[in-house]
Amino acid sequence: MSFNSFGHIFRFSTWGESHGPAIGALVDGCPPGLEISEEFIQPFLDKRRPGTSKFTTQRREPDQVRILSGVFEGRTTGTPISLMIENTDQRSKDYSDVAKSYRPGHADYAYDAKYGFRDYRGGGRSSARETASRVAAGAVARLVVPEVEILAYVSAIGGDEIDRAKFDVAEIGNNPFFCPDPDAAKRWEKIVDDARLAGSSVGAVVECIATGVPAGWGAPLYAKLDAELASAMMSINAVKGVEIGDGFAAAALRGEENADPMRPAEQGSNDGKPQFLANHAGGIAGGIATGQPVLVRVAFKPTSSILIPVETVTRPDEQGQRESMEIITKGRHDPCVGIRGVPVVEAMMALVLADQKLMHRAQCGG
């Protein structure tokens, strides 16, 4: 069995391959009556669209979304919403060598081991091209959680981190790296360009903050908000690590350092909520949102498709024998896949929160 769906009540499935005629998503469980249009979804896809700078893949895809079902007179009907994005700039011939051998770091061998057959053109379903479908579905999810503001940005590339003292939200949209530190963005131009010119790649860390998440969303055990977020983020292509709040850094702290102290709300506040003095937990305690900003940090590995020769093996011949060889991956690839991972991380945050909101409402009302 292959799993192509995510979510419980607000649920989406993606379909299509990197070099097929189209990709898309089917969103089910969306409440009726929400205003939606292709024009609303498109800006989110434009953030992820390839070919926007020399620091991303030069594959030219307009990524124009079409709504095929689930919408009538500009509003959701409560029935499945089908979204389609056509592929228009495939170059399958770039992958002729990959048909006979495996690209280290890619899913080539693992797919072959599982299915005994694989679509080698751009990786098929394992290609990051699939994430465009998630971004489209994530735009629908944002309509379910209008009370939440979701913001993602790159906090490190190639091990070079931003200076938190220079964090400026306004800068995120002013550079091709979604970077909140203008000085770091300038440094990253050289880091990414050097890797690109060398035929190599670099990794990145993407942080995502969701503010306005009400206290109470989540569950104590098997649908923990942080567990669902970790699962969602780890499902993104090239992601190899996820942290909630302080993450691994919390393991180096003492109990009193890691605690998030609370005080009564300031005088004049009538919401009855406590005032938190820290947020080491990333806005989640015991699997349930505390009302503080939810913070997720996502580590993207370097893009596996590189022009530097790497040792590999061929597919087995008729006698089951493999040959040793070196491979370089031709084609158009991101020198840092984490850059375009920013809108994907935002989308997965929205999709999880929409699902959690509806589950909370189903059990607790409101």
RACOR-V424985 format. One record per helix or strand. SS is the DSSP state (@ for helix, = for strand). FROM is the first residue (numbers start at 1). TO is the last residue. If there is no record, write none. Layout:
ss	from	to
SS	FROM	TO
SS	FROM	TO
This chain:
ss	from	to
=	5	6
=	11	16
=	22	28
=	35	35
@	38	48
=	65	69
=	71	72
=	75	76
=	81	86
@	92	95
@	97	99
=	101	101
@	108	115
@	124	126
@	128	144
=	149	157
=	160	161
@	164	166
@	169	174
=	179	179
@	182	197
=	204	211
=	218	218
@	225	234
=	239	244
@	247	252
@	255	258
=	262	263
=	275	276
=	284	285
=	288	289
=	294	300
=	310	314
=	324	327
@	341	364
